Amino acid sequence: MTASLLPRPDLPRGRQLLTPAGLAALLGDPSQQGCRLFEVGSGAPQQSLLQAHIPGAAYLDTEWLEHGPFWNKLADAELLALLLALGVRHDSTVLLYGRNSCAVGRAAHLLLYAGVRDVRMLDGGLAAWLRDGRNTAAGPPAARYPAQPDFGVPFPACPQYLSVLAQMQAMVNLAEDNPLVSIRSWDEHIGLTSGYSYIDAKGEIPGARWGRAGRGDDVNSMSAYQDDYGCLLPAAEIQRFWAEAGIVADKPAVFFCGTGWRASLAFFYAWLMGFEQISVFDGGWMEWSGRAGSFPSDQRSVPSTD
């Protein structure tokens, strides 16, 4: 078996992070015809998707998964109905890719929360597929897969993967054992910017450890975790800067960002690395700061160590 088909040895769940060759092999395997392949995006399919997408892919819009005002996930009953309509059960193999890895991370996290046992992501997204010289299709993406009558297990099967606002205050009061991990830029973390045009408040959830994200003001950047091609860095590099912040595999970690996308991708990467005590605070800084009358915020003034 060629190296491009083997799971990454530095990831306990390396099978879930696909190379273009690995994805192509799955799609070409007659025994894997039950796989669900989705391109994940936000909003109606753009012209770029109509010009080129992976053959056979259906489209998964993140706006189907979440709702305002804080862009939290759908209520469980609605999320279940959506997944069944998309043809997804707990025992489905779901293959995800996209043009924005944070959007793909959002979908991956919610599928794992729901209890889908086999969720895989194309490392580097569509750009990696194109760089590898793989074929694409033009026109509208494939129709949805056949709807399913039931999920097959109680829903959600992994509720521990999601944390909500009501749990946050207790976590803030845990002092040195505070499990909150901020997947935001340094300027967001120290309160120089909110990071978003639609979030006025600047600051941080008290006691949160800085888990890093990207540089500058690009809230879709995860450059601390990815190489120049958008592929996951060696696990040891990520675990090194996490360990410096006290983020280790044998302690709980609750990831959050501005609204949920970057945190979801960090969650998925941690899951690939074998972290078990992990979850995403769905509302992130947007929901926390939106409840400013009830919850404190933290503005820091310390030098960057990045």
C-alpha positions in Angstrom: 0.0 0.0 0.0 1.4 3.4 -1.0 2.1 5.9 1.8 -0.6 8.3 0.6 -3.2 5.5 1.4 -1.9 4.8 4.9 -3.3 6.5 8.0 -1.0 9.1 9.4 1.1 7.4 12.1 1.0 10.4 14.4 -2.8 10.4 14.7 -4.6 7.6 16.7 -7.6 8.3 14.5 -5.5 8.9 11.4 -7.9 6.9 9.2 -10.4 9.7 9.5 -8.1 12.3 7.8 -8.0 11.5 4.1 -5.5 12.3 1.5 -6.8 12.8 -2.1 -5.5 9.3 -3.0 -7.3 7.9 0.0 -10.6 9.6 -0.8 -10.3 8.5 -4.5 -9.7 4.9 -3.4 -12.9 5.0 -1.2 -15.0 6.5 -3.9 -13.8 3.9 -6.4 -14.3 0.9 -4.0 -17.5 -1.0 -4.9 -17.8 -2.2 -1.3 -18.0 1.5 -0.1 -21.0 2.5 -2.2 -22.9 3.5 0.9 -20.5 6.3 1.7 -22.0 9.8 1.8 -19.7 12.4 0.2 -20.5 16.1 1.0 -18.9 19.4 0.0 -19.5 21.6 2.9 -20.1 25.3 2.3 -22.0 28.3 3.7 -25.0 29.6 1.8 -26.3 28.7 -1.6 -23.8 26.9 -3.9 -21.5 29.5 -5.4 -20.3 29.7 -9.0 -17.0 28.1 -8.0 -18.8 25.0 -6.8 -20.9 24.9 -10.0 -17.6 25.1 -12.0 -15.8 22.3 -10.1 -16.6 19.9 -7.3 -15.6 16.3 -6.6 -17.8 14.0 -8.7 -20.7 12.5 -6.9 -20.7 15.0 -4.0 -23.9 16.3 -2.5 -23.9 19.8 -0.9 -24.1 20.4 2.9 -24.8 24.1 3.8 -23.7 25.1 7.3 -26.7 27.3 7.5 -28.8 24.1 7.7 -26.9 23.1 10.8 -27.1 26.3 12.9 -29.3 29.4 13.5 -29.1 32.9 14.8 -28.8 35.0 16.8 -25.6 33.3 18.2 -25.2 30.7 15.4 -25.7 27.8 17.7 -26.5 24.3 16.4 -30.1 23.4 15.6 -32.2 21.9 18.4 -31.6 18.2 18.6 -34.9 17.2 17.0 -34.2 19.5 14.0 -30.7 18.3 13.6 -31.9 14.7 13.7 -34.5 15.4 11.0 -31.9 17.1 8.9 -29.4 14.2 9.0 -32.1 11.7 8.2 -33.2 13.9 5.2 -29.5 13.9 4.1 -29.4 10.1 4.2 -27.2 9.9 7.3 -27.5 7.3 10.1 -25.2 6.5 13.0 -23.5 3.8 10.9 -23.0 5.8 7.8 -19.5 6.6 6.5 -19.6 10.4 5.9 -16.8 11.9 3.8 -16.4 15.7 4.1 -14.4 18.3 2.1 -14.8 21.9 1.3 -13.1 25.2 0.4 -13.1 26.5 4.0 -11.7 24.0 6.5 -13.4 25.7 9.4 -16.8 25.2 7.8 -16.0 21.5 7.3 -14.9 21.3 10.9 -18.3 22.6 12.0 -20.1 19.9 10.1 -17.7 17.2 11.3 -18.1 18.2 15.0 -21.9 18.1 14.8 -21.9 14.7 13.0 -19.7 13.3 15.8 -21.9 14.9 18.4 -24.9 13.3 16.7 -23.2 9.9 17.0 -22.1 9.2 13.4 -19.3 6.6 13.9 -17.3 7.1 10.8 -16.7 10.8 9.9 -13.7 11.5 7.6 -12.3 14.8 6.3 -10.2 15.4 3.2 -7.0 17.1 4.5 -6.5 20.3 2.6 -10.0 20.3 1.1 -10.8 20.8 -2.5 -7.5 22.6 -3.1 -5.6 19.4 -2.2 -7.8 17.3 -4.6 -7.0 19.8 -7.4 -3.3 19.9 -6.6 -3.2 16.1 -6.9 -4.6 16.3 -10.4 -7.9 14.6 -9.6 -11.0 14.9 -11.8 -13.8 17.3 -11.0 -17.4 17.7 -12.2 -19.3 20.8 -13.2 -22.9 21.8 -12.7 -25.1 21.4 -9.7 -23.9 18.9 -7.1 -25.5 15.6 -6.8 -29.0 15.2 -5.4 -29.3 14.3 -1.8 -28.9 10.7 -0.8 -32.0 8.6 0.0 -33.6 9.7 3.2 -33.4 7.4 6.2 -36.3 6.4 8.4 -34.3 6.3 11.7 -30.9 7.1 13.1 -30.3 3.6 14.5 -29.2 4.7 18.0 -30.5 7.2 20.6 -29.9 10.8 19.5 -27.5 12.5 20.2 -25.2 9.6 20.9 -22.3 11.8 22.0 -23.9 14.7 23.9 -20.6 15.2 25.9 -19.1 16.7 22.7 -21.1 19.9 23.1 -21.1 22.4 26.0 -23.7 25.2 26.4 -23.8 28.5 28.1 -25.3 27.2 31.3 -22.2 25.1 31.9 -19.7 27.9 31.3 -20.0 29.9 34.6 -19.1 26.8 36.6 -16.1 26.2 34.4 -14.9 29.8 34.7 -14.8 29.4 38.5 -12.5 26.3 38.3 -9.4 28.6 38.4 -6.3 26.5 37.5 -8.6 23.6 36.4 -10.5 25.9 34.0 -10.9 23.7 30.8 -11.8 26.5 28.4 -9.6 26.8 25.4 -9.8 29.9 23.2 -9.3 29.1 19.5 -9.0 32.8 18.5 -6.2 35.0 17.2 -3.9 36.7 19.8 -5.5 40.1 19.2 -8.9 38.6 19.9 -7.6 36.8 23.0 -6.2 39.9 24.6 -9.2 42.1 23.7 -7.8 44.3 20.9 -10.5 43.2 18.5 -13.7 41.1 18.5 -12.6 39.6 15.2 -16.0 40.0 13.7 -17.9 43.0 12.1 -21.1 41.8 13.8 -19.6 41.3 17.3 -19.0 44.6 19.1 -17.6 43.4 22.4 -13.9 42.8 22.8 -12.4 40.6 25.5 -12.1 37.0 26.5 -13.9 34.5 28.7 -12.1 34.6 32.1 -9.4 32.1 32.7 -9.5 30.7 29.1 -6.2 29.2 27.9 -5.0 30.4 24.5 -5.2 27.5 22.0 -4.2 29.7 19.0 -5.9 29.9 15.6 -4.6 32.1 12.8 -2.7 35.3 12.3 -4.1 38.8 11.8 -7.9 39.4 11.6 -8.9 36.5 9.3 -11.4 34.5 11.4 -11.3 31.7 8.8 -7.5 31.2 9.3 -6.2 28.2 11.3 -2.5 28.8 10.3 -1.3 27.7 13.8 -2.6 24.2 12.9 -2.1 24.0 9.2 0.7 24.3 6.7 0.7 26.7 3.8 -1.5 24.3 1.8 -4.2 24.1 4.6 -3.1 20.6 5.7 -2.8 19.5 9.3 0.6 20.0 10.8 2.4 17.2 12.6 0.5 16.4 15.8 3.7 16.9 17.9 3.9 20.6 16.8 0.3 21.2 17.9 0.6 19.3 21.1 3.8 21.2 21.9 2.1 24.6 22.0 -1.0 23.2 23.6 1.1 21.7 26.4 2.7 25.1 26.9 -0.8 26.4 27.6 -1.7 23.5 29.8 -3.9 21.8 27.2 -3.1 18.0 27.5 -4.8 14.8 26.6 -5.5 13.7 30.1 -7.4 16.9 31.1 -10.8 18.2 29.8 -10.7 20.8 27.1 -13.7 22.9 26.0 -12.9 24.7 22.7 -14.5 27.9 21.7 -13.9 30.7 19.3 -16.1 33.6 18.1 -19.1 31.6 17.0 -18.0 28.0 16.6 -16.3 27.2 13.3 -12.6 27.4 14.4 -13.4 25.7 17.7 -15.1 22.9 15.8 -12.0 22.3 13.6 -9.7 22.4 16.7 -12.0 19.8 18.3 -11.8 17.6 15.2 -8.0 17.8 15.2 -7.9 17.0 18.9 -10.2 14.0 18.3 -7.9 12.8 15.5 -5.0 13.0 18.0 -6.8 10.8 20.5 -8.1 13.4 23.0 -11.2 12.1 24.6 -12.3 14.7 27.2 -13.2 17.4 24.6 -16.2 19.4 23.7 -17.1 22.7 21.9 -18.8 25.6 23.6 -21.4 26.2 20.9 -22.0 29.9 21.5 -18.4 31.0 21.9 -17.4 34.6 22.5 -20.5 35.9 20.6 -22.9 34.3 23.0 -20.8 34.9 26.1 -20.3 38.6 25.3 -24.0 38.9 24.3 -24.9 38.0 27.9 -22.5 40.6 29.3 -25.0 41.7 31.9 -24.8 38.2 33.5 -21.3 37.0 32.7 -17.9 38.7 33.2 -15.4 39.2 30.5 -11.6 39.4 30.7 -9.4 41.9 28.9 -5.8 41.2 29.0 -2.7 43.3 28.4 0.3 40.9 28.1 2.9 40.5 25.5 2.4 37.9 22.8 4.5 34.7 23.0 3.8 33.7 19.4 
